[in-house]
Amino acid sequence: MKKEALLALKRKTLFYYCLTDMPVSMALFPVIVFIPKFYTTDMAVPMALAATIMLAVRISDVFTDPFFGFITDKYPTPWGRRRFWIALATPIMMLSIYRLFFPPEGAGALHMGIWMFTLSIATTMMIIPYYAWAAELSPDYNERSRITGARSMMGVVGSLVAQLAPAAALLFFGMGGSSVVLNIVGITMLVLMPICVFFTVTRVPEPTNYENAATPVLEGLKLMGTNTPFLRLIITFMVSSTALSITTPLYLFFITFVLHAEEKAIYMLTFFYLSNFAAVPFWVWLSTKIGKHRAYVGSFMLIGFAHPFYLLLGEGDFWLMLPITMITGFAAGGFNALPNSMKADVIDLDTLKTGENRAALFFSSYSFTAKLAASVGSSLGLYGLAIIGFNTVSPELNSEEQLFGLRFLFAMFPSLFYLASCFIIWNYPITEERHAELRKELELKNRSLQTTE
């Protein structure tokens, strides 16, 4: 029997593990896409203030992400290192989504800030142990891509559900707009999340052969700073995620104020995520042929060269946007599966150096980077609109120059970040061959420790 077959996770186990990513992605998709517009228009929160709230919430992650990464690595519970925190985070996340998606009349900036911060805490508590768990399910280079690829596809399913339900409401009942999307997605997520989390935490086994982290958190972060492949990966991820996060909140602004087709926006986003979903197996397959980092570069180049074509669109060009959206969605299919699999590989290098499994601390740093990039990117987009004086309350007052500013921010600005990411990750050192050497060294080290004991 081949080594890959021996190391492969059972399909049923993989399905149950991935299940939790569906409601998480379903909930977080509207937070990034619809919440900025909803609170700056329907709830009358000033654009610059909304951007500042989003940035302030992410700055708090400097403390919360390493904290949760450290305690989930160092202090196992009777229910394991990962499952307990995922179960604990679930009701907090559900309450946060309810309060954020269903604000009371008169809610404004304070309400937005409190519940975005609470949601950030709950997401940190959920995602860090959940993603660290994936790195521990298999030691194999390509099997890890399969696991993260499957989880990424389930996340895309969640994002699709978050769009198809409102799209059906618009198509069959004529109900549209940001508030309708938030109401429908919020109710769906509140029903699905406890069910999905239940199956994950009760049907997926946790590895027990690990060495608890003994290194203090600050010392551990310093050691991570000496892990050169990790630094290159995390910088690449931050730069590319900033680009994606610039476009995400501006997507709705672009469709609403440039194409004048707000109610159809949910259709375009659905096509984006359908392309994204279909592309994940391709990028995972390509990574087994040319290496993960080369496939990652390919996804950056494709989206970086496709995005500027949005600049050519104007009023009435909604369906001309479709081919560009499908290409960018296809390219973005590599953005989750590939770097998440590469993260697991750099953790092996750290384990070899320190003798400790500190997966959650690594994923906490990555989680902080992802959330910081999301906030910085979103804030850059919103600050950009504020600087050019873009008026969302009375859009008829916007000049041609202000509309061009929106088009430029959405179409051209992100490509600079995508293409820069290609250069950062180009000569990434952990190839499949190098990872095989790392695994052999780890196995030899573990055997020698067992012998001395």
DAGI-V949271 format. One record per backbone hydrogen bond with DSSP energy under -0.5 kcal/mol. NH is the residue of the N-H (numbers start at 1). CO is the residue of the C=O. E is the energy in kcal/mol with one decimal. If there is no record, write none. Layout:
nh=NH co=CO e=E
nh=NH co=CO e=E
This chain:
nh=6 co=2 e=-1.6
nh=7 co=3 e=-1.8
nh=8 co=4 e=-0.8
nh=14 co=10 e=-2.7
nh=15 co=11 e=-2.5
nh=16 co=12 e=-2.3
nh=17 co=13 e=-2.4
nh=18 co=14 e=-2.4
nh=19 co=15 e=-1.4
nh=20 co=17 e=-0.7
nh=21 co=18 e=-1.5
nh=22 co=19 e=-1.4
nh=23 co=19 e=-0.6
nh=24 co=20 e=-1.4
nh=25 co=21 e=-2.4
nh=26 co=22 e=-2.2
nh=27 co=23 e=-1.9
nh=28 co=24 e=-2.5
nh=29 co=25 e=-2.1
nh=30 co=26 e=-0.7
nh=31 co=27 e=-0.9
nh=32 co=28 e=-1.7
nh=33 co=29 e=-2.4
nh=34 co=30 e=-1.8
nh=35 co=30 e=-2.6
nh=38 co=34 e=-2.9
nh=39 co=35 e=-2.8
nh=40 co=36 e=-1.6
nh=41 co=37 e=-1.4
nh=42 co=38 e=-0.7
nh=43 co=38 e=-1.7
nh=45 co=39 e=-3.2
nh=50 co=46 e=-2.6
nh=51 co=47 e=-2.2
nh=52 co=48 e=-2.0
nh=53 co=49 e=-2.4
nh=54 co=50 e=-2.1
nh=55 co=51 e=-2.0
nh=56 co=52 e=-2.7
nh=57 co=53 e=-2.2
nh=58 co=54 e=-1.4
nh=59 co=55 e=-2.0
nh=60 co=56 e=-1.5
nh=61 co=57 e=-0.5
nh=61 co=58 e=-1.1
nh=62 co=59 e=-1.7
nh=63 co=60 e=-1.5
nh=64 co=60 e=-1.8
nh=65 co=61 e=-1.8
nh=66 co=61 e=-0.5
nh=67 co=63 e=-1.4
nh=68 co=64 e=-2.4
nh=69 co=65 e=-2.4
nh=70 co=66 e=-2.6
nh=71 co=67 e=-2.4
nh=72 co=68 e=-2.0
nh=73 co=69 e=-1.2
nh=74 co=70 e=-2.6
nh=75 co=71 e=-2.3
nh=76 co=74 e=-0.7
nh=77 co=80 e=-1.6
nh=80 co=77 e=-2.4
nh=86 co=82 e=-1.6
nh=87 co=83 e=-2.5
nh=88 co=84 e=-2.2
nh=89 co=85 e=-2.2
nh=90 co=86 e=-1.1
nh=91 co=87 e=-0.6
nh=92 co=88 e=-0.7
nh=93 co=89 e=-2.5
nh=94 co=90 e=-2.2
nh=95 co=91 e=-2.2
nh=96 co=92 e=-2.1
nh=97 co=93 e=-2.3
nh=98 co=94 e=-2.2
nh=99 co=95 e=-2.4
nh=100 co=96 e=-2.4
nh=101 co=97 e=-2.9
nh=102 co=98 e=-1.8
nh=107 co=104 e=-2.0
nh=112 co=108 e=-2.3
nh=113 co=109 e=-2.7
nh=114 co=110 e=-2.6
nh=115 co=111 e=-2.1
nh=116 co=112 e=-1.9
nh=117 co=113 e=-2.0
nh=118 co=114 e=-2.2
nh=119 co=115 e=-2.0
nh=120 co=116 e=-1.9
nh=121 co=117 e=-2.1
nh=122 co=118 e=-2.3
nh=123 co=119 e=-2.7
nh=124 co=120 e=-2.3
nh=125 co=121 e=-2.4
nh=126 co=122 e=-1.6
nh=127 co=123 e=-3.4
nh=128 co=124 e=-1.7
nh=130 co=126 e=-1.5
nh=131 co=127 e=-3.1
nh=132 co=128 e=-2.2
nh=133 co=129 e=-1.9
nh=134 co=130 e=-0.9
nh=135 co=131 e=-1.1
nh=136 co=132 e=-0.8
nh=136 co=133 e=-0.9
nh=137 co=133 e=-0.6
nh=137 co=134 e=-1.1
nh=138 co=134 e=-0.5
nh=144 co=140 e=-1.9
nh=145 co=141 e=-0.8
nh=146 co=142 e=-1.7
nh=147 co=143 e=-2.3
nh=148 co=144 e=-2.6
nh=149 co=145 e=-2.4
nh=150 co=146 e=-2.3
nh=151 co=147 e=-2.4
nh=152 co=148 e=-2.4
nh=153 co=149 e=-2.2
nh=154 co=150 e=-2.1
nh=155 co=151 e=-2.2
nh=156 co=152 e=-2.2
nh=157 co=153 e=-2.1
nh=158 co=154 e=-2.0
nh=159 co=155 e=-2.2
nh=160 co=156 e=-2.7
nh=161 co=157 e=-2.7
nh=162 co=158 e=-2.0
nh=163 co=160 e=-1.2
nh=164 co=160 e=-3.7
nh=165 co=161 e=-1.9
nh=167 co=163 e=-2.3
nh=168 co=164 e=-2.6
nh=169 co=165 e=-1.8
nh=170 co=166 e=-2.2
nh=171 co=167 e=-2.6
nh=172 co=168 e=-2.8
nh=173 co=169 e=-1.6
nh=174 co=170 e=-1.0
nh=175 co=169 e=-1.8
nh=176 co=174 e=-0.6
nh=181 co=177 e=-1.9
nh=182 co=178 e=-2.3
nh=183 co=179 e=-2.1
nh=184 co=180 e=-2.6
nh=185 co=181 e=-2.6
nh=186 co=182 e=-2.2
nh=187 co=183 e=-2.0
nh=188 co=184 e=-2.2
nh=189 co=185 e=-2.8
nh=190 co=186 e=-2.2
nh=191 co=187 e=-1.4
nh=192 co=188 e=-2.3
nh=193 co=189 e=-2.7
nh=195 co=191 e=-0.6
nh=196 co=192 e=-2.6
nh=197 co=193 e=-2.6
nh=198 co=194 e=-1.8
nh=199 co=195 e=-1.7
nh=200 co=196 e=-1.9
nh=201 co=197 e=-2.6
nh=202 co=198 e=-1.4
nh=203 co=199 e=-1.7
nh=204 co=200 e=-1.3
nh=205 co=203 e=-0.5
nh=210 co=208 e=-1.5
nh=212 co=210 e=-0.6
nh=213 co=73 e=-0.7
nh=220 co=216 e=-2.9
nh=221 co=217 e=-2.2
nh=222 co=218 e=-1.8
nh=223 co=219 e=-2.2
nh=224 co=220 e=-2.0
nh=225 co=221 e=-1.3
nh=226 co=222 e=-0.5
nh=226 co=223 e=-1.2
nh=227 co=224 e=-1.4
nh=228 co=226 e=-1.4
nh=231 co=227 e=-2.1
nh=232 co=228 e=-2.3
nh=233 co=229 e=-2.3
nh=234 co=230 e=-2.9
nh=235 co=231 e=-2.2
nh=236 co=232 e=-2.2
nh=237 co=233 e=-2.5
nh=238 co=234 e=-2.1
nh=239 co=235 e=-2.6
nh=240 co=236 e=-2.6
nh=241 co=237 e=-2.5
nh=242 co=238 e=-2.0
nh=243 co=239 e=-1.5
nh=244 co=240 e=-2.1
nh=245 co=241 e=-2.3
nh=246 co=242 e=-1.5
nh=247 co=243 e=-1.5
nh=248 co=244 e=-1.7
nh=249 co=245 e=-0.8
nh=250 co=246 e=-0.8
nh=251 co=247 e=-1.4
nh=251 co=248 e=-0.6
nh=252 co=248 e=-0.6
nh=253 co=249 e=-0.8
nh=254 co=250 e=-3.3
nh=255 co=251 e=-2.4
nh=256 co=252 e=-2.4
nh=257 co=253 e=-3.0
nh=258 co=253 e=-0.5
nh=258 co=254 e=-1.9
nh=259 co=254 e=-1.7
nh=261 co=255 e=-2.4
nh=264 co=261 e=-1.1
nh=265 co=262 e=-1.7
nh=267 co=264 e=-1.3
nh=268 co=264 e=-1.4
nh=269 co=265 e=-2.3
nh=270 co=266 e=-1.6
nh=271 co=267 e=-2.0
nh=272 co=268 e=-2.1
nh=273 co=269 e=-2.1
nh=274 co=270 e=-2.2
nh=275 co=271 e=-2.3
nh=276 co=272 e=-2.0
nh=277 co=273 e=-2.7
nh=278 co=274 e=-2.4
nh=279 co=275 e=-1.5
nh=280 co=276 e=-1.1
nh=280 co=277 e=-0.6
nh=281 co=277 e=-0.5
nh=283 co=279 e=-2.3
nh=284 co=280 e=-2.4
nh=285 co=281 e=-2.6
nh=286 co=282 e=-3.1
nh=287 co=283 e=-1.9
nh=288 co=284 e=-1.1
nh=288 co=285 e=-0.7
nh=289 co=285 e=-0.7
nh=289 co=286 e=-0.9
nh=290 co=286 e=-2.6
nh=291 co=287 e=-1.2
nh=295 co=291 e=-1.9
nh=296 co=292 e=-2.2
nh=297 co=293 e=-2.0
nh=298 co=294 e=-2.1
nh=299 co=295 e=-1.8
nh=300 co=296 e=-1.6
nh=301 co=297 e=-2.5
nh=302 co=298 e=-2.1
nh=303 co=299 e=-1.9
nh=304 co=300 e=-2.6
nh=305 co=301 e=-1.9
nh=306 co=302 e=-1.2
nh=307 co=303 e=-2.1
nh=309 co=306 e=-1.6
nh=310 co=307 e=-2.1
nh=311 co=308 e=-1.6
nh=312 co=309 e=-1.4
nh=313 co=310 e=-1.8
nh=316 co=259 e=-1.3
nh=317 co=314 e=-2.0
nh=321 co=317 e=-1.0
nh=321 co=318 e=-0.9
nh=322 co=319 e=-0.8
nh=324 co=320 e=-0.5
nh=325 co=321 e=-2.4
nh=326 co=322 e=-2.4
nh=327 co=323 e=-1.8
nh=328 co=324 e=-2.5
nh=329 co=325 e=-2.5
nh=330 co=326 e=-2.1
nh=331 co=327 e=-2.4
nh=332 co=328 e=-2.3
nh=333 co=329 e=-0.6
nh=333 co=330 e=-0.9
nh=334 co=331 e=-1.7
nh=335 co=332 e=-1.7
nh=337 co=333 e=-0.6
nh=338 co=334 e=-0.9
nh=340 co=336 e=-1.6
nh=341 co=337 e=-1.5
nh=342 co=338 e=-2.2
nh=343 co=339 e=-2.0
nh=344 co=340 e=-1.2
nh=345 co=341 e=-1.1
nh=346 co=342 e=-1.7
nh=347 co=343 e=-1.5
nh=348 co=344 e=-1.1
nh=349 co=345 e=-1.1
nh=350 co=346 e=-1.7
nh=351 co=347 e=-2.7
nh=352 co=348 e=-2.1
nh=353 co=349 e=-1.6
nh=354 co=350 e=-2.8
nh=355 co=351 e=-2.4
nh=357 co=211 e=-1.8
nh=358 co=356 e=-0.9
nh=362 co=358 e=-1.9
nh=363 co=359 e=-2.7
nh=364 co=360 e=-2.2
nh=365 co=361 e=-1.8
nh=366 co=362 e=-2.1
nh=367 co=363 e=-3.0
nh=368 co=364 e=-2.7
nh=369 co=365 e=-2.1
nh=370 co=366 e=-2.7
nh=371 co=367 e=-2.7
nh=372 co=368 e=-3.0
nh=373 co=369 e=-2.8
nh=374 co=370 e=-2.3
nh=375 co=371 e=-2.3
nh=376 co=372 e=-3.5
nh=377 co=373 e=-3.0
nh=378 co=374 e=-2.3
nh=379 co=375 e=-3.1
nh=380 co=376 e=-2.8
nh=381 co=377 e=-2.2
nh=382 co=378 e=-2.5
nh=383 co=379 e=-3.7
nh=384 co=380 e=-2.4
nh=385 co=381 e=-1.8
nh=386 co=382 e=-2.2
nh=387 co=383 e=-2.8
nh=388 co=384 e=-1.8
nh=389 co=386 e=-0.9
nh=390 co=385 e=-2.9
nh=392 co=390 e=-0.7
nh=397 co=394 e=-2.2
nh=398 co=395 e=-1.7
nh=403 co=399 e=-2.0
nh=404 co=400 e=-2.4
nh=405 co=401 e=-2.0
nh=406 co=402 e=-1.8
nh=407 co=403 e=-2.2
nh=408 co=404 e=-2.9
nh=409 co=405 e=-2.5
nh=410 co=406 e=-2.0
nh=411 co=407 e=-2.8
nh=412 co=408 e=-1.8
nh=413 co=408 e=-1.8
nh=415 co=412 e=-0.8
nh=416 co=412 e=-0.8
nh=416 co=413 e=-0.9
nh=417 co=413 e=-0.7
nh=417 co=414 e=-0.8
nh=418 co=414 e=-2.0
nh=419 co=415 e=-2.5
nh=420 co=416 e=-1.5
nh=421 co=417 e=-1.8
nh=422 co=418 e=-1.1
nh=423 co=419 e=-1.1
nh=424 co=420 e=-1.6
nh=425 co=421 e=-1.9
nh=426 co=422 e=-0.8
nh=428 co=425 e=-1.6
nh=431 co=429 e=-1.5
nh=435 co=431 e=-2.4
nh=436 co=432 e=-2.0
nh=437 co=433 e=-1.6
nh=438 co=434 e=-2.0
nh=439 co=435 e=-2.5
nh=440 co=436 e=-1.9
nh=441 co=437 e=-2.3
nh=442 co=438 e=-2.4
nh=443 co=439 e=-2.5
nh=444 co=440 e=-2.4
nh=445 co=441 e=-2.3
nh=446 co=442 e=-2.6
nh=447 co=443 e=-2.3
nh=448 co=444 e=-2.2
nh=449 co=445 e=-2.0
nh=450 co=446 e=-2.1
nh=451 co=447 e=-2.0
nh=452 co=448 e=-2.1
nh=453 co=449 e=-1.7
